[in-house]
Amino acid sequence: MEFYNRNKELQAIKDLADLSKKHAHMLVLFGRRRVGKTRLVMESLDSVYFFVGKKTSPLLLREFSDILKNELTGFVPDFSNWDDFVRFLFAYSQEHHISVVFDEFQNFEYVDPAIFSIFQKYWDMHHNNTPILLVFVGSYIGLMKKIFINAKEPLYGRATARIDLKPLSYKYTRQVCKDLGFTQEDDIVTLYSTFGGVPRYYQLIADYGLTTYEDVIRTLLLSENAVLKDEVRQILISEFGNNYTTYFSVLEAISSGKGTLKEISDITGIEMKSLSRYLHDLVNTFEIVERRGPVLKGTKMGRYVIKDQMIRFWFRFINPNLSFIESGKYDLIFEKVKASLQSFIGPVFEDIARDIVFEGLPFPPVKMGAWWNRRGDEIDIAVLGEKPYMILLGEVKWNSRLLGVQEIKKLLDKRALVDWYNDVRKEHFVMVSKAGFTYAARRFMDEEGVVGMDMNELVERLS
């Protein structure tokens, strides 16, 4: 599959490789599994590549020794310990500049964690006079943060560059889907709502020659030998360790729409005091969940949402139905998916529309997001600007029918709910409707100065 939208990261790595010809540089590259980290490194560098498998230390050391003998010129000894191995890398690089990649570097935590101190020792001794680029790649964000960001760890503060590789945005995922033959915007939004911007999942769609959403779900998730059936579970158990059952309960609650601390506590039975720690980990350590607050309101009004679409889909439809999965009732689960799919997609489409609108604002923003209050009133898009005071309010509808005048009036009526420089602000309004608008609604929006966008008009802003 073509390599999409990693130009900045590609250039950053190439620039770092050039700089490392004068003295050592250390790049830490992390991101969730399947996001394309290894492909990025391979596209960027001519390197000596090591994959850190969960093997015994002697077996892995022997494998790495064989790789060096194959990749490097000159004599390469057999290593009896990791200290000799790392010392050799620095010594060799003093004569021959090399780039060395350790993929899934965090697995040394299980193989031999002493290597972190060994790298620290030789880095501190030789990085000023050794032309080497060390690239440490990791999929498990919690462990990678522990290794490189925890002040108590040996490699803390040693990295000279860091890339947190994110999934592709909707703009580029849309292009991937079009290249795979999906031409309907509804289908592309549905795929993005399920798999997010993780390239590997779309590569699988291509590899299996899948052409409909139903075929995609049944082949990759809902069949006896589905390659992604246990994907999320495996990823998260590796991240969470022995406490994974509690984290799973929290994520299932959030995926079902329970966004506040109290709502999550009520449905999971976890006391709020204990729950706060798990949510802190999910937000800050593992970066799976984010806490969103409303524009103009305090932090106590925040809501938790799952950032990763595949994880959200899995906890919404797979994890609650594991008994049906184990008994092979895949048709039943797919019917559950079909029944709830449109409501599942709605919040994702709001995020897509919100991001696109934010790219083309009529004034410089100081705050962007959504707005809500304790009574349950909500506005999907809210943007504030100052000096002069400007406000943009908007709604997003993932609907199958044309929106009429009444829906537009509801948006305009909500302006009174947002108490912010009411007498002096200039107001802007936007309405996004998947299906579009009636003729009367279009005419009414023109009269009231409301920008209306159907699906096609929305995605035109991406070009």
Secondary structure, 3 states (H helix, E strand, C coil): CCCCCCHHHHHHHHHHHHHCCCCCEEEEEECCCCCCHHHHHHHHCCCEEEECCCCCHHHHHHHHHHHHHHHCCCCCCCCCCHHHHHHHHHHHHCCCCEEEEEECHHHHHHHCCHHHHHHHHHHHHHCCCCCEEEEEEECCHHHHHHHHHCCCCCCCCCCCEEEECCCCCHHHHHHHHHHCCCCCHHHHHHHHHHHCCCHHHHHHHHHHCCCCHHHHHHHHCCCCCCCCCCHHHHHHHHHHHHHHHHHHHHHHHHHCCCCCHHHHHHHHCCCHHHHHHHHHHHHHHCCCEEEECCCCCCHHHCEEEECCHHHHHHHHHHHHHHHHHHCCCHHHHHHHHHHHHHHHHHHHHHHHHHHHHHCCCCCCCCEEEEEECCCCCEEEEEEEECCCCEEEEEEEECCCCCECHHHHHHHHHHHHHCCCCCCCCEEEEEEEECCCECHHHHHHHHHHCEEEECHHHHHHCCC
